[in-house]
Amino acid sequence: MPGLRFASIGSGSQGNGLVVEAGCTRVLLDCGFGLADTRARLAHIGVTCEQIDGIVVTHEHQDHIGGVARIAKRFGVPVWLTPGTLRGLEALFEGLQVNLIENYGAFAIGDVWVEPFPVPHDAREPAQYVFSDGVRRLGVLTDTGCATPHIEQTLSGCHGIVLETNHDPDMLRRSCYPVRLKERIAGRWGHLDNLAAGSLLAGLDTSQLSCIVAAHLSQQNNTPELARSALAAALDCEPEWIRVADQGGGMDWLELA
């Protein structure tokens, strides 16, 4: 039986996209890139836009939704998003096949089962997701300001996790960012720092975990080494075991065992 696998086409404040594949189905989670850039990034992992069966959206921020409508319109790809995320964007998605995720209810796109869950973030109705082929579960958590009991319950027992490690607290404090921006990033509705991500990971049931990916790293206020170190400490593993999805090249395919 073919496994569940995934690859990143870019992760960070300049644009995000993650491809999840199970059986004959390929789902794109977010698309924050222009059309030509998206095509080039997908080609890097051996995928064309024509092979995308659906686009699932986390929230309305430009680095996640900037290219969604263009791809959907050009290639006739259906889109799934919450009513809050769609609010104010109706004109952008007019004439497209839009599916509303009501009350974070689960749904299927071909061979991929999708389980949305709510997160605290400064967006209208943000969602993160667990993807499954019926056997293996991939949890994705980026763009959340803090962990919640529901998040912990949802991610426990996953076979793979893509986890936000946005910033190092000390680097953010010393940065030249305006005070208000620092407060937003570090606040309850902002982004997980390395230590918070490690603390969340340490509290999960990781008995089934075969891979962990650090994602959505700040290019100014974090380093891959610091992100790896925090997650490795939580799992008591070697830092080299932690994969990183970066802004430029994303991350090549990983298959869940």
N, C-alpha and C positions, 0 to 999 in steps of 0.2 A: 504494500500500500504506500503510495507517495506520501512523503511527509509534509509538514507545514514548514515553510521557509519564508524568510523576509530579508529585505535589503533596504538601506537608506540611500536616497539620492541627494541628501543634504540635510543638515540639522544645525539650526542656529538662528539668530535674529535676522539674517539676510535671506532666509527661506528654508522651508521644511517640506519633506516628502518621504514617505515610507511605503514600500511595496510589500504586500503580504500575498503569498501564493499557496493555494491548497488545491489538489486535483487539477482541474482545468480552469480554475478561476484565479484572476489576479485583481487585487483591490489596492487602490492608491489611497493612503491616509494623508490628507492635506496636499496642497500644492501651492507653494509660495514663490514659484519661479515663472518667468515668462515662457511663452510657447516654445521658442527655439531652444532656450536653456533647458526646459523640461525634456524635450526630445533628446538632447545631447546627454543629459544625465541618465535618462532611462536607457539609452543605447549603451552606456558604460556598463550596465548590468544585464545587457542582452534582451531588453524589452522595448517594444514600440508602443506608442500611444494607442494604436489600434487594438492592442492586446489587453488594455485595461477594461475590466468589466464593471467597475464602479468606483466612485470617489466618495470617501467618508471624511467629513470635516469635523475638526475639534472645536473651532471657534472662529470668530470673524476678524481676528487680527491679520494684518496684511501679509506677514511672513508665513501664514498658514493657508490663507484663502486667495492670495493675489492672483494665482493662475488657474484656479478651479473652474471658473465659468468659461474661460477661453478653451481649455481642454475639453470640457463637457460639450460645448457648442460645436467645436471643430470636428470632434470624433463621435458625437452622439452618446456620450457616456452618462449614465444616470448618477445623480448626486444624493447623498444622505446627509442630513444635518438637522439640528434641533430647531424648533420654531423661533426660539430666541436668537439663534445665530442668523436665521434668515431675515429677522426683523430689520428693516431698513435697507435690505439688499434685494428686495423683490424685483426691482427694475433690472438689476444685473443678471438675475436668473430667469427672467421672463422668457417663456418659450422652451425652457429646458425641462428635462425629466427630473423633477425634484421630489424626493421622498422625505417626509418629516418624521423625525424620531420623537415620538410622543412619550413623555414620562420615562425616558431612558429605557424604553422597551427593546428587547433583543430582536434581531432579525437576521435573515440569511441573504447573502449575495452568492448565488451559485453554490460552490462547495465550501464557502467560508461562512462560519457562524460568527456574528458580531454582537458583543455584549457591551453597550455603552454604560458609563457610570459618571456621576457628577463629581466635579472638583472645584475647590475654591480658587478662582482666578478672576481678574478684573475684566470680564467679558460678560455678554448678556445671558447666555445659557451654555457655558462651556461643557464639553464632554471629553472623556478619554475612553479607551476601549480595550477590551480583551477579544482577541481573534482566536478561533478554534477550527480545527478540522474534524471535531468530534472526539478526538483522542488527546491531542496536544493543545496547550493554551499558551498564547503569547500575550502578555500584559504590556500595555504602553501607557506610560505616565510622564507627560511633560506639561509645562505651563500650569503648575499648581503652586500656590504659595505655602502650603503646609500639607501634612498628612492628616487623614481622618480615619476613624475606625472602619468606615465603609470602604475606603481605599485599601486599607490593610487587609480586610476580609476578602476583597475582590482579587487582589494580587497574590494572596497566599495560595500556594500549590501550583503556581504557573510553571511551565517548563522553560519559558524564556521571558525576560523582562527588558524593556527599553525604558530607562529611568533617567529623568532629568537630573543633571548635576550642573546647574547653571553657573554658579559662581563660588569663589572662595570668599568667605566673609571679610577676611582681612584685606584682600585685594580690592574688594568693592569699597570698603571704608576708605582706603587710601587713594582711590581713583579720583579722576577729575570730573566725574559725573556731578551734575547738580544735586543738591541735597534731596530735593523732592523725588528725583529719579531713583536715587539710592534707597530712599524710604519705600518707594513703590516696589522695587525689585526685591528687597529684603522682607517686605511685609507679608501679612497673611494671605493677600490676594495676588502675590507676585510670583516668584520663582523659587524652587528648591535650591538651597546651597549644597555643597558637597557633604557637610556634616549632617544636615537634615536628611539628605538622601540615604546616607549610610545608616542613620538611626532608623529610618523607615525600613530599609532592607533587613536590618538586624532583627526586626520584630516580626518578619514574615515567616511563614512555613516555606522553606527553600529546599525541602527534601527532594522535590522533583526537578529542581532548577538545573538546566544544562548549559545555559548561556545568559550573560547579563551584559547589556550595552549601556554605556554612559552617553547621554544625549543632551542636545540643546546647550552646549557649553558656550559661555560668553567668550568672545575672542579677546576682550580687553581684561576681564576679571577672573580668568580661570586658566588652567593648563590641563592637558590630558593626564599628566603625571599626578597632579593633585586629585583629580577626579577618580582616577584608578585607585590611588592610595586609600581614599575614603571608602570606596565600595569594597576593596579587597580586605580592609580591616573589619568591615561588617560581616564578611563571609569567611574570614580567616583563610584566605587563599592568596596565591601569588598575584601581584598586580598585573602581570602579563596575561592572566586569564580573563581580565576585564577588557571587553572591546569598546572602542570609542567611535561614534558616528560624528564626523566632523562637518564643517560648513562647506568646504570645497569639494571633497570627494565622496562624502557620505560614508557608506560601508558596504562591502560586497555581501553576497548571499550568505546567510547562516541558516542551517536546517536544524530543527528541533528534534532531538533524539526521543 
